[in-house]
Structures are given as structure tokens and as C-alpha cells.
Amino acid sequence: MDKKRCKWCIGIPIYEAYHDNEWGVPVYDDQTLFEFLILETFQAGLSWITILKKRENFSLTFDQFDYQKIAKYNETKIQKLLQNPGIIRNQLKIRSAVTNAIAFMEVQKEFGSFSKYIWQFTDGKPIVNTAQHLKEVPATTPLSDAISKDLKKRGFKFVGSTVVYAFMQATGMVDDHVADCWKRTS
């Protein structure tokens, strides 16, 4: 018998694997949090499936999401990235990856880790929502608005409330699996 899943992922193997193994699973590791932050910022205005299909290329191109290396990218590296068809070649998003890597490390200096910083917004544990159907899952919340505002104040780019909420879902800060999904935690 097939597992019941959230409708957004059904029928596409890469989506189903992402849903089953990653989406909504709490992430406390800074390296993984940075990966999702970068991927979500590149996703802005696009579909998540586009990003998933290019995820391996993003990883290779962006030094396995090593924020210390990305923070040092120079103009030559940025121009090289702009020529790479394996990623989203949006100049503003590519430049924001560098800016965000620098801001990410500043947050680490201030809080000891990005994880401590970001998880403080949920008291260190996931918010489990109670949506019965996909249409009840919001694109933003007052909390994603507040986090977005704080990230922007700290110099992050492409971190509007919708991107932040998607990041929260991806990293398990929010559990938005619908009622009949096998991944639902309560």
C-alpha cells in the first residue's frame, strides 16, 4: 500500500523523496541550514522542483554550500557562475549568495551558531500546524514576517516572508504536513 503524502509532491519521484526524507525534518546543523537558505533564495519566483532538479549542480558549483568559501567569491567567480547553465543564472541571486554567506557568518559570531539564532524564533522546537488540506497551508505567517525583517536588518538578501516561510518548512521549523500525510507528527 502506498503512503499517503501531501498532495504537492505526489507523482514526481524527486519530490516524493524530498517530502519523505527532508521536508519538515528539523535541521540544527549550520551547514545544512545554509544550504537550504541558499536554495530557497534561488527558488524565489520559481518552482521548488526547478531547484530540486538543479540541487546537485548548485552543490558542486557553490563548493558544497561552504559559506566560508562562498563569502570570498570574487567578481571572476561570480562571472563564471553566471555562465553555468546547471544553476539559476540570476545575477542578483548569485550576488546575494555571497552577501548571505557573509551575513550568515556574522550571525554565527553573534549567537555562536546560525542554528541558535534561527531556532530562537520557535524556542528551539518545531511548530506543528494542523492543516487538514493543502489549501490551508499559508505562504507566510506573522513569524515568517518577523524573521524576514530581522534577517534583512542583518544584511541578508532575497529573504522575503514567503522565502523565509518556505525555509522554515524545509528545515522543520514548521511542520506543515497535512492531516492524512504519513509524515504528520501529531
C-alpha positions in Angstrom: 0.0 0.0 0.0 1.3 3.4 -0.9 2.0 6.0 1.7 -0.4 9.0 1.8 1.6 12.1 1.1 1.0 15.8 0.9 -0.6 16.4 -2.5 2.1 18.9 -3.7 4.7 16.1 -4.1 2.6 13.2 -5.5 3.7 11.6 -8.8 7.2 13.1 -9.1 9.8 10.8 -7.6 12.3 13.6 -6.8 9.5 15.5 -5.0 8.3 12.4 -3.1 11.9 11.6 -2.0 12.4 15.2 -0.8 9.0 15.1 1.0 9.6 11.8 2.6 13.2 12.4 3.7 13.8 16.1 4.2 10.8 18.4 4.2 9.7 19.2 7.7 12.6 17.3 9.4 14.2 19.6 12.0 17.7 20.8 10.9 20.0 22.2 13.5 23.3 21.9 11.5 24.6 25.2 10.3 25.9 23.8 7.0 22.6 22.3 6.1 20.7 25.4 7.2 22.9 27.5 4.9 22.3 25.1 2.0 18.5 25.5 2.4 18.8 29.2 2.8 20.7 29.4 -0.5 18.4 27.1 -2.3 15.3 28.9 -1.0 16.7 32.3 -2.1 17.3 30.9 -5.6 13.8 29.5 -5.6 12.2 32.9 -5.1 9.8 33.3 -8.0 10.4 29.8 -9.3 9.0 26.3 -8.6 10.8 24.2 -6.0 11.0 21.3 -8.5 13.3 23.5 -10.6 15.6 23.9 -7.6 15.5 20.2 -6.7 16.5 19.2 -10.2 19.5 21.6 -10.1 20.4 20.9 -6.5 23.4 18.7 -7.3 24.7 21.3 -9.7 24.2 24.0 -7.0 26.2 21.9 -4.6 29.0 21.4 -7.0 29.1 25.0 -8.2 28.8 26.5 -4.7 31.5 24.5 -3.1 29.1 22.1 -1.3 27.5 25.2 0.2 30.6 26.1 2.2 29.7 29.5 3.4 33.3 30.4 4.3 34.3 29.8 0.7 31.2 31.5 -0.8 31.9 34.6 1.3 35.2 35.0 -0.5 33.8 34.7 -4.1 35.2 37.5 -6.2 34.0 39.0 -9.4 35.7 36.4 -11.6 33.9 33.6 -9.7 30.6 35.4 -10.0 31.0 35.9 -13.7 31.9 32.2 -14.0 28.7 31.3 -12.1 26.6 33.5 -14.4 27.8 31.3 -17.3 26.8 28.0 -15.6 23.6 26.5 -17.1 23.4 24.0 -14.3 22.2 26.6 -11.8 19.8 29.6 -11.8 21.8 32.3 -13.6 20.3 35.3 -11.9 22.9 37.9 -11.2 21.2 39.3 -8.1 20.6 35.9 -6.6 24.2 34.8 -7.2 25.5 38.0 -5.6 23.1 37.6 -2.8 24.6 34.1 -2.1 27.9 35.9 -1.3 26.2 38.6 0.7 24.2 36.0 2.6 27.3 33.9 3.4 29.0 36.9 4.9 25.8 37.8 6.9 25.5 34.1 8.0 29.0 34.2 9.5 28.2 37.4 11.3 25.2 35.8 12.9 27.4 32.8 13.9 29.8 35.2 15.6 27.0 36.9 17.5 25.0 33.8 18.5 27.6 31.0 18.4 25.8 29.4 15.5 23.2 30.2 12.9 21.1 27.4 14.3 20.9 29.1 17.8 19.9 32.3 16.1 17.2 30.9 13.8 15.7 28.4 16.2 15.3 31.0 18.9 12.3 32.2 17.0 10.5 28.9 17.8 12.0 28.2 21.2 14.2 25.5 19.6 11.4 23.2 18.6 9.2 22.8 15.5 5.8 24.5 15.3 3.4 21.7 14.3 0.5 23.1 12.3 -2.9 21.4 11.9 -3.8 21.9 8.3 -6.3 19.4 7.1 -5.8 20.2 3.4 -3.0 21.8 1.3 -5.1 25.0 0.7 -5.0 25.7 4.5 -1.2 25.9 4.5 -0.1 29.5 4.5 2.6 31.1 2.3 3.6 33.5 5.1 2.9 34.0 8.8 3.5 36.8 11.3 6.5 34.8 12.4 8.0 34.5 8.9 7.3 38.2 8.6 9.3 38.9 11.8 12.2 36.6 10.8 12.3 38.1 7.4 12.5 41.6 8.9 15.3 40.5 11.2 17.3 38.8 8.5 17.1 41.8 6.3 18.2 44.0 9.2 21.3 41.8 9.4 22.1 42.3 5.7 20.6 39.1 4.2 19.1 39.4 0.7 16.2 37.6 -1.1 14.7 36.7 2.3 11.1 38.0 2.0 8.5 36.4 4.2 7.5 33.8 1.6 11.1 32.6 1.2 11.5 32.5 4.9 8.4 30.5 5.4 9.5 28.0 2.8 12.9 27.8 4.6 11.0 27.2 7.9 9.1 24.3 6.3 12.1 22.9 4.6 14.2 22.9 7.8 11.5 21.6 10.0 11.0 24.8 12.0 7.4 24.4 10.9 5.7 21.0 10.2 3.0 21.6 7.6 2.3 18.0 6.6 -1.4 17.8 6.2 -3.7 15.6 8.3 -3.7 12.4 6.3 0.1 12.5 5.4 2.2 9.7 6.8 4.8 12.3 7.9 2.4 14.2 10.1 3.9 14.3 13.6 0.7 14.7 15.6 
